[in-house]
Amino acid sequence: CGVGAGGTSVTHALLSTSRTNTTERKMAEGMTTTRLYVGNIPWSTTIDELRGIFAQCGTITLVDIPTGRQGRSRGYGIVEYSSIGEAGAAVQTLDGHALGDRNITVREDKAPTKSAPIKSGGGGGGGGGNSNANRVSTLGDAPAADGCRCYIGNLAWETTEEHLIAHCSQAGPIVQSEVARQPGGRSKGWGLVDYESPASAEAAITSLHNSELQGRSIIIRLERAGGGAKSPGGGGGGGGGGGG
């Protein structure tokens, strides 16, 4: 995408257009939507910057970078094209593209239009304070692929998304992360990390569960879309509040 027809004749131009259309059809195979999820973008990325990168692949109808309650980027964006072919071309061309000090993730977005509660696993376990009522994910706008999302519990109050990414990226590439917060901005003591692959999520559970982050021994378990979380070493539940 982004390559113009440089022919000097009508025939050359028609052939170039034909090749472009054929390429778009091939890239659209398997795509079902014109809407793309763009993950792992730097916190400083602007909508205009994202539009400039993706405009090379076709006509853009929407660009958005969701923000949290504090007006801060959640670390991902949404780009929508006028055709599935253009969206497919963007996935093929821009997935892994370098943006700042990161390589972005570009994939088809099949997210629901509204966030949905993420239900914690059953069972008792110590640490408490982690009821379904306050487990509403702000990452629900762009659900992780199955087996890629980890719940990180027992965080210190001062832990930020940057701290989570720096610590948890030891296990593999991260798409996005967020620390759950009260309406006033205070941390709830837990967060979510979306990895690029289930293998990285499993590696985090194996190698980073009970590791120390800012003076606290953190809890890491797999968060499943339909509810239920796999807690390392057995029991479910628990694991909430940071602080103190």
MILUMTOR-691229 format. One record per atom (N, C-alpha, C): residue number from 0; x, y, z; residue in one letter. Coordinates in steps of 0.001 Angstrom, whole numbers, plus 500000, padded with zeros to 6 digits. Last residue first. Layout:
MILUMTOR-691229
SITE num     xx     yy     zz residuo
SITE NUM      X      Y      Z       a
...
END
This chain:
MILUMTOR-691229
SITE num     xx     yy     zz residuo
SITE 243 499693 500154 551111       g
SITE 243 500316 500113 552386       g
SITE 243 501781 500179 552474       g
SITE 242 498979 498781 547944       g
SITE 242 499082 499815 548963       g
SITE 242 500035 499521 550077       g
SITE 241 496442 496721 546660       g
SITE 241 497843 497053 546801       g
SITE 241 498052 497890 548049       g
SITE 240 493936 494192 546681       g
SITE 240 494479 495467 547125       g
SITE 240 495962 495636 547224       g
SITE 239 493626 491005 545523       g
SITE 239 493416 492411 545213       g
SITE 239 494402 493391 545801       g
SITE 238 493529 488208 545749       g
SITE 238 494663 488842 545157       g
SITE 238 494604 490340 545003       g
SITE 237 490725 485938 545119       g
SITE 237 491643 486781 545853       g
SITE 237 492657 487602 545091       g
SITE 236 490152 483089 542931       g
SITE 236 489825 484266 543728       g
SITE 236 490966 485175 544102       g
SITE 235 491436 479795 543210       g
SITE 235 491043 480956 542430       g
SITE 235 491068 482208 543267       g
SITE 234 494197 477463 543834       g
SITE 234 492969 478160 544133       g
SITE 234 492674 479376 543296       g
SITE 233 496990 476601 541997       g
SITE 233 495724 476095 542494       g
SITE 233 494661 477126 542619       g
SITE 232 499302 477707 541027       g
SITE 232 499391 476951 542262       g
SITE 232 498041 476574 542832       g
SITE 231 497892 480550 539543       p
SITE 231 499048 479665 539705       p
SITE 231 499005 478965 541045       p
SITE 230 494571 480506 538457       s
SITE 230 495489 481028 539458       s
SITE 230 496660 480072 539624       s
SITE 229 492704 481424 535847       k
SITE 229 493594 480353 536267       k
SITE 229 494622 480925 537213       k
SITE 228 489370 482512 536169       a
SITE 228 490778 482847 536037       a
SITE 228 491609 481697 536551       a
SITE 227 486270 483326 534980       g
SITE 227 487129 482245 535417       g
SITE 227 488580 482594 535176       g
SITE 226 484882 484670 531980       g
SITE 226 484920 484522 533431       g
SITE 226 485802 483348 533792       g
SITE 225 485248 484673 529300       g
SITE 225 483939 484265 529790       g
SITE 225 483873 484138 531290       g
SITE 224 487949 485434 528990       a
SITE 224 486879 486326 528553       a
SITE 224 485532 485963 529148       a
SITE 223 490218 485022 531718       r
SITE 223 489490 484470 530579       r
SITE 223 488255 485296 530283       r
SITE 222 493417 485640 532749       e
SITE 222 492060 486181 532766       e
SITE 222 491341 485681 531517       e
SITE 221 495826 483953 534607       l
SITE 221 495206 484142 533303       l
SITE 221 493772 484607 533466       l
SITE 220 497726 485770 537076       r
SITE 220 496927 484622 536633       r
SITE 220 496275 484960 535303       r
SITE 219 499935 486871 539492       i
SITE 219 499627 486848 538061       i
SITE 219 498846 485586 537744       i
SITE 218 500672 489031 542132       i
SITE 218 499926 487834 541732       i
SITE 218 499655 487925 540239       i
SITE 217 503752 490287 543558       i
SITE 217 502549 490380 542742       i
SITE 217 501966 489008 542401       i
SITE 216 504959 491529 546385       s
SITE 216 504959 490263 545676       s
SITE 216 503665 490168 544878       s
SITE 215 506342 494836 546405       r
SITE 215 505232 493918 546666       r
SITE 215 505370 492659 545826       r
SITE 214 508334 496636 545700       g
SITE 214 508250 496211 547090       g
SITE 214 507111 495269 547419       g
SITE 213 507996 496922 542912       q
SITE 213 507890 498072 543818       q
SITE 213 507589 497646 545260       q
SITE 212 507511 493634 542601       l
SITE 212 507356 494867 541847       l
SITE 212 507081 495995 542823       l
SITE 211 508725 490360 542617       e
SITE 211 508588 491613 543344       e
SITE 211 508513 492803 542394       e
SITE 210 506718 487445 541806       s
SITE 210 507915 488282 541671       s
SITE 210 507659 489626 542356       s
SITE 209 504424 485945 541861       n
SITE 209 505156 486087 543126       n
SITE 209 506470 486857 542983       n
SITE 208 504857 485268 538469       h
SITE 208 503969 485147 539623       h
SITE 208 504808 485111 540902       h
SITE 207 506814 485114 536504       l
SITE 207 506654 486381 537215       l
SITE 207 505649 486345 538361       l
SITE 206 506920 482593 535258       s
SITE 206 508165 483225 535703       s
SITE 206 507971 484462 536584       s
SITE 205 504280 481682 534756       t
SITE 205 505314 480765 535247       t
SITE 205 506486 481499 535900       t
SITE 204 502957 483925 533810       i
SITE 204 502419 483211 534970       i
SITE 204 503505 482333 535611       i
SITE 203 504565 484518 531600       a
SITE 203 504435 485484 532693       a
SITE 203 503943 484809 533960       a
SITE 202 504151 482284 530017       a
SITE 202 505503 482543 530525       a
SITE 202 505461 483532 531687       a
SITE 201 501492 482651 529379       e
SITE 201 501867 481502 530212       e
SITE 201 503257 481696 530812       e
SITE 200 501805 484919 527753       a
SITE 200 500989 484995 528965       a
SITE 200 501330 483857 529920       a
SITE 199 503325 483855 525685       s
SITE 199 503904 484903 526533       s
SITE 199 503136 485043 527833       s
SITE 198 501474 482056 524617       a
SITE 198 502749 481554 525145       a
SITE 198 503404 482576 526065       a
SITE 197 499426 483642 523636       p
SITE 197 499183 482844 524844       p
SITE 197 500477 482328 525470       p
SITE 196 500737 486880 522601       s
SITE 196 500485 485455 522385       s
SITE 196 500185 484752 523701       s
SITE 195 500926 489506 523371       e
SITE 195 500699 489227 521952       e
SITE 195 500347 487778 521701       e
SITE 194 499055 490248 526410       y
SITE 194 500245 489820 525674       y
SITE 194 499894 489538 524209       y
SITE 193 497735 492651 528439       d
SITE 193 497446 491844 527258       d
SITE 193 498748 491537 526531       d
SITE 192 497136 493001 531823       v
SITE 192 498172 493061 530794       v
SITE 192 497770 492128 529662       v
SITE 191 495516 494858 534353       l
SITE 191 495437 493860 533291       l
SITE 191 496575 494089 532309       l
SITE 190 495687 495220 537975       g
SITE 190 495704 495689 536594       g
SITE 190 495577 494531 535634       g
SITE 189 495134 496478 541332       w
SITE 189 495260 495402 540347       w
SITE 189 495242 496003 538943       w
SITE 188 494684 498570 543055       g
SITE 188 495631 497541 543472       g
SITE 188 495722 496359 542532       g
SITE 187 493221 500663 542287       k
SITE 187 492488 499622 543010       k
SITE 187 493408 498483 543443       k
SITE 186 494547 503993 542528       s
SITE 186 494650 502613 542073       s
SITE 186 493796 501677 542927       s
SITE 185 492612 506936 542147       r
SITE 185 493418 506078 543019       r
SITE 185 493392 504635 542508       r
SITE 184 490847 508438 540653       g
SITE 184 492169 508194 540094       g
SITE 184 493053 507298 540940       g
SITE 183 488241 508653 541447       g
SITE 183 489140 509743 541808       g
SITE 183 490559 509571 541310       g
SITE 182 487155 506190 540637       p
SITE 182 486774 507418 539941       p
SITE 182 487680 508608 540246       p
SITE 181 490011 503919 540843       q
SITE 181 488775 504471 541369       q
SITE 181 488413 505717 540564       q
SITE 180 491472 501815 538304       r
SITE 180 491472 502964 539198       r
SITE 180 490065 503325 539666       r
SITE 179 493712 499360 537087       a
SITE 179 492335 499720 537447       a
SITE 179 492355 500829 538490       a
SITE 178 496133 499886 534681       v
SITE 178 495916 499739 536118       v
SITE 178 494491 500195 536420       v
SITE 177 496772 498178 531644       e
SITE 177 496086 499248 532368       e
SITE 177 495959 498885 533839       e
SITE 176 498357 497583 528474       s
SITE 176 498159 497300 529892       s
SITE 176 497393 498445 530519       s
SITE 175 499020 495862 525349       q
SITE 175 498540 496994 526146       q
SITE 175 498444 496582 527606       q
SITE 174 500808 493976 524265       v
SITE 174 499967 494782 523394       v
SITE 174 499495 496041 524123       v
SITE 173 504118 492913 524823       i
SITE 173 502838 493326 525396       i
SITE 173 502093 494215 524406       i
SITE 172 506297 490126 524361       p
SITE 172 505748 491395 523867       p
SITE 172 504352 491672 524412       p
SITE 171 507472 488536 527478       g
SITE 171 507130 488576 526066       g
SITE 171 506519 489908 525674       g
SITE 170 508422 488668 530046       a
SITE 170 507863 487390 529610       a
SITE 170 507515 487367 528122       a
SITE 169 509190 491239 530452       q
SITE 169 510236 490211 530570       q
SITE 169 509748 488871 530030       q
SITE 168 506993 492777 530565       s
SITE 168 507520 492513 529219       s
SITE 168 508713 491554 529261       s
SITE 167 506467 493307 533226       c
SITE 167 505838 492127 532614       c
SITE 167 506346 491809 531217       c
SITE 166 507960 495677 533778       h
SITE 166 508176 494443 534536       h
SITE 166 507680 493216 533764       h
SITE 165 507103 497567 531902       a
SITE 165 508532 497346 532092       a
SITE 165 508801 496013 532789       a
SITE 164 504312 497443 532287       i
SITE 164 504904 497042 531016       i
SITE 164 506384 496717 531181       i
SITE 163 504079 498383 534946       l
SITE 163 503595 497057 534575       l
SITE 163 504260 496566 533296       l
SITE 162 505152 500974 534712       h
SITE 162 505790 499996 535600       h
SITE 162 505384 498573 535224       h
SITE 161 503261 502081 532959       e
SITE 161 504666 501972 532550       e
SITE 161 505420 500964 533405       e
SITE 160 500957 502051 534547       e
SITE 160 501025 501197 533364       e
SITE 160 502466 501015 532893       e
SITE 159 502182 502180 538002       t
SITE 159 501531 502715 536809       t
SITE 159 501605 501703 535664       t
SITE 158 502020 502009 541512       t
SITE 158 502338 501308 540268       t
SITE 158 501516 501861 539106       t
SITE 157 501270 503084 543933       e
SITE 157 501969 503966 543003       e
SITE 157 502311 503303 541670       e
SITE 156 500141 500992 545383       w
SITE 156 499277 502086 544930       w
SITE 156 499950 502936 543861       w
SITE 155 501295 497794 544224       a
SITE 155 501451 498968 545081       a
SITE 155 500600 500105 544518       a
SITE 154 499157 494973 543560       l
SITE 154 500040 496057 543125       l
SITE 154 500150 497136 544193       l
SITE 153 497736 492563 543701       n
SITE 153 498580 492974 544821       n
SITE 153 499591 494048 544417       n
SITE 152 497662 491183 540289       g
SITE 152 497130 491624 541566       g
SITE 152 498192 491978 542588       g
SITE 151 496880 491053 537043       i
SITE 151 498036 491298 537904       i
SITE 151 497531 491900 539213       i
SITE 150 495678 488879 534618       y
SITE 150 495313 489711 535767       y
SITE 150 496544 489830 536658       y
SITE 149 496353 488741 531134       c
SITE 149 496701 488351 532503       c
SITE 149 496183 489378 533502       c
SITE 148 495382 487501 527997       r
SITE 148 495208 488541 529017       r
SITE 148 495525 488009 530408       r
SITE 147 495496 485437 526185       c
SITE 147 496560 486440 526132       c
SITE 147 496482 487479 527243       c
SITE 146 493408 483628 525893       g
SITE 146 494629 483162 526542       g
SITE 146 495755 484167 526584       g
SITE 145 492101 485028 522988       d
SITE 145 491924 484041 524044       d
SITE 145 493273 483578 524589       d
SITE 144 493038 488461 522598       a
SITE 144 492819 487133 522049       a
SITE 144 492778 486131 523200       a
SITE 143 491364 491051 524463       a
SITE 143 492556 490308 524063       a
SITE 143 492148 488998 523416       a
SITE 142 489058 493559 523362       p
SITE 142 489373 492333 524094       p
SITE 142 490626 491649 523574       p
SITE 141 488693 496627 523560       a
SITE 141 489489 495844 522618       a
SITE 141 489940 494559 523301       a
SITE 140 487115 497554 525564       d
SITE 140 486877 498077 524223       d
SITE 140 487630 497275 523172       d
SITE 139 488050 496574 527954       g
SITE 139 487011 495813 527273       g
SITE 139 486695 496319 525886       g
SITE 138 489741 497917 529523       l
SITE 138 490331 497369 528305       l
SITE 138 489285 496609 527493       l
SITE 137 488408 498483 531755       t
SITE 137 488469 499577 530795       t
SITE 137 489188 499135 529533       t
SITE 136 486361 496098 533277       s
SITE 136 487600 496360 532576       s
SITE 136 487491 497545 531637       s
SITE 135 485262 495911 536465       v
SITE 135 484826 496314 535139       v
SITE 135 486054 496776 534368       v
SITE 134 485091 494869 539185       r
SITE 134 485986 494335 538165       r
SITE 134 485451 494660 536784       r
SITE 133 483333 495536 541137       n
SITE 133 484298 496563 540754       n
SITE 133 485317 496062 539743       n
SITE 132 481712 493264 541187       a
SITE 132 481085 494572 541050       a
SITE 132 482085 495644 540637       a
SITE 131 483234 491065 541742       n
SITE 131 482844 491282 540366       n
SITE 131 482305 492686 540159       n
SITE 130 485789 492026 544179       s
SITE 130 484474 491541 543787       s
SITE 130 484189 491817 542335       s
SITE 129 488117 491973 545829       n
SITE 129 488206 491897 544382       n
SITE 129 486897 491405 543812       n
SITE 128 488887 491711 548529       g
SITE 128 488608 493028 548007       g
SITE 128 488550 493080 546510       g
SITE 127 491543 489214 549132       g
SITE 127 490214 489763 548963       g
SITE 127 490085 491112 548326       g
SITE 126 493556 487753 550383       g
SITE 126 493849 489036 549777       g
SITE 126 492643 489842 549446       g
SITE 125 493347 484245 549629       g
SITE 125 493531 485381 550516       g
SITE 125 493661 486678 549772       g
SITE 124 490730 482189 548535       g
SITE 124 492059 482729 548349       g
SITE 124 492222 483979 549163       g
SITE 123 487913 480918 547111       g
SITE 123 488371 481799 548114       g
SITE 123 489777 482226 548010       g
SITE 122 486049 480819 544097       g
SITE 122 486969 480298 545088       g
SITE 122 487546 481328 546017       g
SITE 121 486148 481992 540698       g
SITE 121 485500 481708 541964       g
SITE 121 486514 481394 543037       g
SITE 120 487598 484728 538892       g
SITE 120 487361 483323 539163       g
SITE 120 486748 483122 540529       g
SITE 119 485785 487686 537882       s
SITE 119 486921 486998 538480       s
SITE 119 486553 485555 538735       s
SITE 118 484638 488917 534839       k
SITE 118 484323 488247 536098       k
SITE 118 485531 487510 536619       k
SITE 117 484476 491966 533487       i
SITE 117 485325 490787 533495       i
SITE 117 485154 490130 534850       i
SITE 116 481801 493603 531821       p
SITE 116 482470 493224 533060       p
SITE 116 483335 491995 532852       p
SITE 115 482556 495314 528747       a
SITE 115 481794 494316 529484       a
SITE 115 482532 493962 530746       a
SITE 114 482145 498262 526775       s
SITE 114 482917 497421 527675       s
SITE 114 482001 496453 528393       s
SITE 113 480702 498258 523472       k
SITE 113 480746 498698 524862       k
SITE 113 481571 497740 525691       k
SITE 112 480980 497089 521015       t
SITE 112 480949 498542 521063       t
SITE 112 481018 499075 522483       t
SITE 111 483390 494393 520912       p
SITE 111 482041 494922 521079       p
SITE 111 482095 496428 521219       p
SITE 110 485977 493909 518425       a
SITE 110 485548 494255 519776       a
SITE 110 484086 494661 519793       a
SITE 109 487509 493094 516387       k
SITE 109 486183 492491 516497       k
SITE 109 485573 492786 517852       k
SITE 108 489811 494328 514216       d
SITE 108 489156 494599 515499       d
SITE 108 487750 494032 515482       d
SITE 107 492721 492882 512880       e
SITE 107 491297 493137 512728       e
SITE 107 490657 493329 514098       e
SITE 106 495791 494522 513863       r
SITE 106 494955 493358 513590       r
SITE 106 493502 493791 513427       r
SITE 105 499000 495445 514612       v
SITE 105 497826 495806 513810       v
SITE 105 497056 494534 513485       v
SITE 104 501224 496716 516940       t
SITE 104 500466 495533 516549       t
SITE 104 499224 495995 515796       t
SITE 103 504380 498449 516627       i
SITE 103 502942 498384 516838       i
SITE 103 502351 497063 516367       i
SITE 102 507204 498623 518455       n
SITE 102 506683 498028 517228       n
SITE 102 505197 497783 517426       n
SITE 101 508708 501636 519867       r
SITE 101 507898 500417 519919       r
SITE 101 507566 499904 518520       r
SITE 100 509747 504135 520044       d
SITE 100 510609 503040 520485       d
SITE 100 509866 501715 520542       d
SITE  99 508058 505321 517248       g
SITE  99 508836 505687 518425       g
SITE  99 509772 504552 518780       g
SITE  98 507139 502555 515658       l
SITE  98 506577 503854 516011       l
SITE  98 507230 504289 517315       l
SITE  97 507562 500209 513139       a
SITE  97 508211 500921 514246       a
SITE  97 507573 502288 514436       a
SITE  96 505198 497628 512463       h
SITE  96 505794 498914 512071       h
SITE  96 506386 499621 513299       h
SITE  95 503759 495395 513042       g
SITE  95 505182 495370 513380       g
SITE  95 505917 496643 513007       g
SITE  94 501624 495924 510405       d
SITE  94 501811 495121 511617       d
SITE  94 503311 494970 511882       d
SITE  93 501583 497183 507915       l
SITE  93 501946 497970 509091       l
SITE  93 502052 497185 510394       l
SITE  92 500875 495388 505817       t
SITE  92 501986 496327 505665       t
SITE  92 502492 496905 506980       t
SITE  91 498712 493809 506585       q
SITE  91 499879 493179 505971       q
SITE  91 501099 494088 506003       q
SITE  90 496974 495785 507552       v
SITE  90 497434 494714 508445       v
SITE  90 498717 494105 507901       v
SITE  89 496558 497271 505208       a
SITE  89 497188 497904 506373       a
SITE  89 497723 496858 507342       a
SITE  88 495235 495445 503590       a
SITE  88 496545 495946 503167       a
SITE  88 497291 496569 504346       a
SITE  87 492851 495180 505016       g
SITE  87 493748 494033 504880       g
SITE  87 495148 494455 504482       g
SITE  86 491805 497751 504611       a
SITE  86 492121 497297 505972       a
SITE  86 493085 496123 505940       a
SITE  85 491409 497676 501866       e
SITE  85 492353 498637 502421       e
SITE  85 492770 498232 503834       e
SITE  84 489449 495664 501734       g
SITE  84 490727 495502 501054       g
SITE  84 491790 496431 501605       g
SITE  83 487297 496758 503053       i
SITE  83 487991 495640 503695       i
SITE  83 489355 495427 503048       i
SITE  82 487124 500371 502989       s
SITE  82 486942 499039 502388       s
SITE  82 487742 497989 503142       s
SITE  81 487612 502607 504448       s
SITE  81 486386 502605 503657       s
SITE  81 486125 501254 503005       s
SITE  80 488788 501853 507829       y
SITE  80 488938 502181 506415       y
SITE  80 487597 502125 505694       y
SITE  79 489680 502895 511080       e
SITE  79 488667 502283 510222       e
SITE  79 488839 502795 508795       e
SITE  78 491513 502265 513975       v
SITE  78 491532 502866 512640       v
SITE  78 490519 502135 511775       v
SITE  77 492210 502850 517328       i
SITE  77 491280 502225 516400       i
SITE  77 491353 502988 515076       i
SITE  76 494956 502174 519613       g
SITE  76 494105 503019 518796       g
SITE  76 493179 502184 517921       g
SITE  75 496485 502081 522917       y
SITE  75 496063 501476 521653       y
SITE  75 495155 502443 520900       y
SITE  74 497044 503274 525328       g
SITE  74 498113 502529 524667       g
SITE  74 497683 501782 523423       g
SITE  73 495268 504931 526475       r
SITE  73 495290 503562 526984       r
SITE  73 496324 502697 526268       r
SITE  72 496192 508284 527286       s
SITE  72 496055 507204 526305       s
SITE  72 496095 505843 526983       s
SITE  71 494386 510109 529751       r
SITE  71 495644 509541 529279       r
SITE  71 495392 508376 528335       r
SITE  70 492301 511142 531151       g
SITE  70 492580 511701 529844       g
SITE  70 493853 511185 529212       g
SITE  69 491672 509776 533391       q
SITE  69 492563 510916 533568       q
SITE  69 492931 511577 532244       q
SITE  68 490226 507626 532509       r
SITE  68 489521 508688 533232       r
SITE  68 490370 509944 533397       r
SITE  67 491809 506964 529283       g
SITE  67 491254 506609 530582       g
SITE  67 490611 507808 531240       g
SITE  66 491055 506974 525744       t
SITE  66 491765 507452 526925       t
SITE  66 491060 506987 528191       t
SITE  65 491564 505737 522406       p
SITE  65 490803 505791 523661       p
SITE  65 491673 506248 524824       p
SITE  64 491988 507231 519557       i
SITE  64 492887 506706 520593       i
SITE  64 492137 506828 521913       i
SITE  63 490805 506796 516244       d
SITE  63 490542 507130 517644       d
SITE  63 491626 506523 518520       d
SITE  62 489606 507513 513061       v
SITE  62 490803 507245 513862       v
SITE  62 490494 507668 515291       v
SITE  61 487762 506717 510144       l
SITE  61 487773 506976 511584       l
SITE  61 489140 506652 512162       l
SITE  60 488183 506384 507456       t
SITE  60 486901 506984 507865       t
SITE  60 486858 507313 509348       t
SITE  59 490705 506579 505028       i
SITE  59 490372 506369 506440       i
SITE  59 489067 507085 506774       i
SITE  58 491676 504978 502175       t
SITE  58 490830 506055 502681       t
SITE  58 490353 505738 504091       t
SITE  57 495060 503605 502319       g
SITE  57 493707 503772 501809       g
SITE  57 492970 504927 502452       g
SITE  56 497642 503499 503250       c
SITE  56 497026 502242 502812       c
SITE  56 495600 502399 502303       c
SITE  55 498482 505913 504195       q
SITE  55 499176 505380 503025       q
SITE  55 498508 504131 502460       q
SITE  54 497186 506377 506563       a
SITE  54 496595 506941 505352       a
SITE  54 497254 506399 504088       a
SITE  53 498634 505519 508737       f
SITE  53 497713 504562 508117       f
SITE  53 497084 505081 506823       f
SITE  52 500195 507749 509479       i
SITE  52 500826 506453 509207       i
SITE  52 499908 505559 508386       i
SITE  51 498305 509764 509894       g
SITE  51 499353 509939 508897       g
SITE  51 500020 508636 508506       g
SITE  50 496828 508745 512034       r
SITE  50 496191 508902 510725       r
SITE  50 497236 509020 509624       r
SITE  49 498736 508965 514059       l
SITE  49 498256 507643 513671       l
SITE  49 497615 507700 512281       l
SITE  48 498963 511757 514180       e
SITE  48 500146 510941 513875       e
SITE  48 499723 509560 513399       e
SITE  47 496384 512484 514923       d
SITE  47 496910 512929 513632       d
SITE  47 498128 512107 513212       d
SITE  46 496265 511350 517482       i
SITE  46 495359 510872 516427       i
SITE  46 495888 511268 515054       i
SITE  45 499583 510744 518864       t
SITE  45 498372 511534 518655       t
SITE  45 497519 510915 517547       t
SITE  44 501536 509163 521367       t
SITE  44 501011 509138 519996       t
SITE  44 499704 509920 519892       t
SITE  43 502511 508886 523919       s
SITE  43 502482 510231 523351       s
SITE  43 501875 510299 521953       s
SITE  42 502626 506199 524512       w
SITE  42 501625 507006 525211       w
SITE  42 501456 508374 524554       w
SITE  41 503021 504193 521518       p
SITE  41 503563 505017 522613       p
SITE  41 502473 505893 523234       p
SITE  40 501034 501234 521030       i
SITE  40 501482 502549 520575       i
SITE  40 502049 503333 521755       i
SITE  39 500042 498639 521262       n
SITE  39 501420 498906 521664       n
SITE  39 501931 500245 521134       n
SITE  38 497709 498235 518466       g
SITE  38 498186 498116 519836       g
SITE  38 499651 498475 520004       g
SITE  37 494947 498855 516766       v
SITE  37 496371 499174 516680       v
SITE  37 496924 499225 518106       v
SITE  36 492392 497248 515042       y
SITE  36 492935 497540 516363       y
SITE  36 494435 497757 516217       y
SITE  35 490235 498317 512400       l
SITE  35 491479 497713 512876       l
SITE  35 491811 498170 514291       l
SITE  34 487487 497693 510306       r
SITE  34 487957 498320 511541       r
SITE  34 489176 497576 512077       r
SITE  33 486205 496419 508338       t
SITE  33 487121 497488 507915       t
SITE  33 487802 498148 509106       t
SITE  32 485956 492830 508572       t
SITE  32 485590 494180 508975       t
SITE  32 486620 495174 508463       t
SITE  31 486926 490400 507900       t
SITE  31 485466 490518 507957       t
SITE  31 485004 491920 508332       t
SITE  30 489480 488680 506138       m
SITE  30 489039 489874 506859       m
SITE  30 487517 489964 506808       m
SITE  29 489971 486575 504433       g
SITE  29 489882 486294 505861       g
SITE  29 489444 487480 506684       g
SITE  28 491480 488664 502126       e
SITE  28 491057 487299 502412       e
SITE  28 491090 487039 503914       e
SITE  27 492584 491072 501579       a
SITE  27 491302 491094 502289       a
SITE  27 490818 489700 502644       a
SITE  26 494784 490610 500055       m
SITE  26 495011 491017 501435       m
SITE  26 493732 490997 502252       m
SITE  25 493543 490014 497620       k
SITE  25 494316 488976 498311       k
SITE  25 494503 489318 499781       k
SITE  24 492422 492508 497017       r
SITE  24 491544 491339 497191       r
SITE  24 492268 490242 497954       r
SITE  23 494702 494091 496777       e
SITE  23 493743 494374 497846       e
SITE  23 492840 493180 498101       e
SITE  22 495843 492940 494469       t
SITE  22 496561 492898 495754       t
SITE  22 495609 493117 496914       t
SITE  21 493906 493635 492577       t
SITE  21 494182 492216 492848       t
SITE  21 494878 492064 494190       t
SITE  20 494111 496416 492623       n
SITE  20 492851 495777 493014       n
SITE  20 493050 494314 493365       n
SITE  19 496743 496696 491660       t
SITE  19 496383 497192 492988       t
SITE  19 495116 496517 493494       t
SITE  18 496517 495659 489077       r
SITE  18 497390 494984 490044       r
SITE  18 497044 495405 491466       r
SITE  17 494770 497564 487987       s
SITE  17 494359 496160 488067       s
SITE  17 495184 495408 489086       s
SITE  16 496346 499846 488086       t
SITE  16 495112 499805 488868       t
SITE  16 494643 498375 489056       t
SITE  15 498337 499063 486250       s
SITE  15 498696 499332 487634       s
SITE  15 497479 499265 488538       s
SITE  14 496814 498903 483926       l
SITE  14 497462 497697 484437       l
SITE  14 497829 497872 485904       l
SITE  13 496101 501595 483653       l
SITE  13 495060 500580 483843       l
SITE  13 495635 499295 484406       l
SITE  12 498617 502769 483259       a
SITE  12 497815 503146 484416       a
SITE  12 496743 502114 484709       a
SITE  11 499374 501606 480822       h
SITE  11 500177 501374 482022       h
SITE  11 499368 501676 483279       h
SITE  10 497389 502715 479193       t
SITE  10 497485 501256 479365       t
SITE  10 498245 500917 480628       t
SITE   9 497987 505408 479286       v
SITE   9 496712 504948 479827       v
SITE   9 496766 503457 480090       v
SITE   8 501408 506079 480306       s
SITE   8 500370 505791 479316       s
SITE   8 499115 505314 480011       s
SITE   7 503267 506296 482235       t
SITE   7 503094 507465 481378       t
SITE   7 502013 507249 480339       t
SITE   6 502985 505229 485676       g
SITE   6 503008 505015 484232       g
SITE   6 502771 506285 483454       g
SITE   5 502990 505043 488404       g
SITE   5 503875 506039 487796       g
SITE   5 503920 505935 486300       g
SITE   4 500750 504776 490960       a
SITE   4 500992 504344 489598       a
SITE   4 501807 505407 488890       a
SITE   3 502107 504568 494371       g
SITE   3 501297 505152 493312       g
SITE   3 501646 504601 491955       g
SITE   2 501801 502854 497293       v
SITE   2 502623 502961 496104       v
SITE   2 501762 503450 494963       v
SITE   1 500307 502342 499559       g
SITE   1 501029 503592 499523       g
SITE   1 501900 503770 498306       g
SITE   0 500839 498813 500000       c
SITE   0 500000 500000 500000       c
SITE   0 500875 501239 500000       c
END
